[in-house]
Amino acid sequence: MAKEKALPRHKGVYILPNLFTTASLFLGFLGMIWSIEGKYEYTALCILGSCLFDGLDGKVARLTNTTSEFGVQFDSLADLVAFGATPGLLMYQWQLSEFGTLGLMASFLLVACGALRLARFNVQSAVTSKKFFIGLPIPAQASTLASLVLFAPHLPEAWLTDVLPVASLVLVYVLSFLMVSTMRYASFKEYGFIKAHPFSSMVTVILLFVMVASRPKMLGFVFFMAYLVSGPIYTLFILSPRGSKLLRDSQKGSQPS
């Protein structure tokens, strides 16, 4: 029997992933405009929306088999705007401007380290494992700051004037360091555990969704902070030789004799 001839791929399919990237770029630009106008919560929502489109463009490109070097570079440039320049401007306008030069340099450091993080990712993506990111991903950094803006109204009144500005300054420096560090962060690109435990994975996802949906502004920030600390914990206490030895010893001790 003769082989079926493959149907030609429509040219419009190749544009689809870049449309999602363009949407992410537009939201980043819109977020900067709203940040200048003092609409900080709107800016935070733009950043989170950019994260959604950033995740979709890669998924669509892989599903339609339309990945390209052009798309990779365009995606990185859009990420630098949406997750570097926009959060940097947001934090400066929202909390860091009162620190003067120190706040200005913190905002710039966020953008600079984001650019370095993206450049390193582009260079190393072909030779590193897809299970983990080296350094905090720039969308996770931006989402942490965006969720902080949305979470801030739940803080006590005294904290908003005394604690929040200093905490924001420290957090920006910490996030900048983590982006260019060698900490390992889960990428969630490998689905081996999900395939092995589909039912328990589905229940876990549903529970997380219900929890975050019930109090999105509060639990969203808690979720991103948990991901933030997961990198140092995994790298320092599990990947390190001493941490691996302690983990093996604890597993041996828990086994029945």
N, C-alpha and C positions, 0 to 999 in steps of 0.2 A: 504494500500500500504506500502510495506517495506521501511524503511528509507534508504536513500543513505549513503553508508559507506564513511567516510571522507578519502580522499587520504592522504597517509603518506607524511609528509613534508621532502623534500630532505635535506640531512645533509649540503649541500653546502650553503643553505639559512642562516644558523646560522653563517657562516663565513663572509657573505657579510658586515654587519655593522662594524665588526672589520677590514675589509680591508679598509674602509673609514677612520677609526681611525688611522690605520697604515700609510695611505697616509698623514694625517694631521701631524703625528709624523715625517715622513720623511721630509716634507716641513719645519717643525720647525728646524730639524737638518741641512738641507741644508741652511736655513737662517742663522744659526750660522756660518757655514763655510764661506758664502758670506760676513757676517758682519766682520769677521776677515780679509778678503781680501779687505775690503773697498768698497764692492758693496752694498751700503746701500739701494738703491732703489730696487734692486733684493730681499734683505732681507725683505723689506716692502711688496713686492708682495707675497713672501712666507707666511708671516703672514696672509695676506688677503686670500690666497688660503687655508691655514689651517682652517680659519674660515668657509669657504665654506664646506670643508669636515667634519668639526666638526658639522655643522648643518645637513648635509646629513646623518651622521651615526645614529643620533637619530631618524630622520624621517624614515629611512629604517628599523630600528629595530622595530619601532612601527607599520609600515605598514605590515611587515612580521611576526609580533608577535614573535620576537626573542630576546626580551630584557632579559638580564641576569645580575646577580651581577658581574660576571667576566667582562662583557662589560662595566658596569658602572665604575669599578675600572680602567680598561685599558684606558677608555676615560679620566678619571681624570689625570692619569699619563701622557698621551699624551698632555693634555691641559697645564699641568705644564711646559712641555718642550716648546711647540709651543707658548704659550701665557704668560709664565713667564720667563723662561731662555732666550729665543730668543729675546724678546723685551728688557729685562734687558741688555743683551750683546750689542744689537744694539744701545741703547741709550748711553751706556758707550763709545763705540767705536766712535759714531757719534758726540756727543756733551759733554758728562759729564766727559770725562777723564781729561779735562783741569781744573776741579775743585778739582782734587786730591782725598783725602780721602772723602770729602763731596760728590763728584760725585760717587765714588765707593759705599758708603753706600746707596745713592739714588737708584742705580741699584740693589743692594742686597735687599733693602726694597721692591722694586717692585716684586722681586721673592718671598720673604718671605710672603708678604701680599697676593700674588696670591695663594700660597700654603694654607694659612689660609682660604682664600675665598673658595677654592675648598673643603677643609675639612669640613667647616661649611655647604656648600651646600649639600654634601653627607649625612651629619647627619640630616639635617633639611628638605630634599626634600620630605620626606614622610608625613610631618605634616604641611607644609606651603602651602599657596595658589599658584596655578600655574599662576595666573594673574600677579604676580609681583615677581621680584628677591629682596632678601634682600642684599643690597650692590651692587656695580657696578659689572656686570659679567666680568670675566677675559677675554673673547674674545673681549668684547667691549673696555676694557682698551688697549689691544694689538692693536686693529684696530685703535683706536684713535692715538696712537703713530706711527703706520705704515702710516696712512694718513697724519700725520704731516711731515714725511720724504718726501712723495711724493708732499706735498703742498709747502715745503720750497723753491724750486727754483722760485716760483712766488713772493716771498717776495723781497722788495727792497734790494739792495746790502749792504747798511749800516746796515740793520736789521740782516743780516746773521752773521755778526761778533760781533755786540753789543747787540742785543736784543734776538736773537734766543737761544744762550747758556743758558742764565738766565731763559728765558721762558720755555725751555725744562726741566731744573732742577726743577722749581716750578711745572710744569705740572706732572712730575714723582711723586713728593711728594703728590700732590693732588689726583692723580689716586690711589696711594697706600692707602691713607686714605679712599677714597670712596669705595674701594673694601671691606674693613673690617668694614665699617660703617653700620648703619641700614637704610640707605636711600632706598626707594622703587623705583625700576625701572621696567618699563613695560616689560613683558617677551614675548609678542606676541604669546603665546601658546594657548590663548583662542580666538576663532574666532566668538564670539557672535555678535560683531558689524558687522563683515564682512557678516555673515549669514543674519543679519537683514537689512543691506544696501549693497547688493552685487554690484549694479551698481555704486553707489558713491564710494565704496571702490576700484572697478576696475579702475575708472577714476583717483582716487588719486594715486594709485600705478603706473599707466601709466605716469602720470605727473611727479612723483618723478623719475621714471626711465629715462625719457627723459631729465630732468634737470641734473641728475647726469651723464648720458652718454655724455651730451654735454660738460661738463667740469669736468671730473671725479676726477682729482687730487685736484681741488679747492673745489668743492661742496661735495666731499666725506668727506673731513676734516670738513666742516661746518656741515654736517649731524651728524657725530659722536660727535662733540662738542655740538650740540643741544641735543642729547641723554644724554650726560654727565651732562648737567645742568638740564635736565628734572627731575632727581631723587630728588635733593634738593628742586626744586620748588614744586613738587608734595608732598613731605614729609612735608615740612615746612609750605606751604601756603594752602594746600588742606586737607591733613590728620590731621594736628594739630587741636585741638579744636577751637583755635582762627581763624585759616584759614577757617575751616568748617563753623563757624558762619558768617564770612564775606562773604563767598560764598553764603550762604542761604539768607543773607540780601540783597545782590546784585541781586539775582534771584527774591526775592520778590519785590524789587524796580523796576525791569524791567517789571513786570507783569502789564497789563492794569488795571486801577481801574474801 
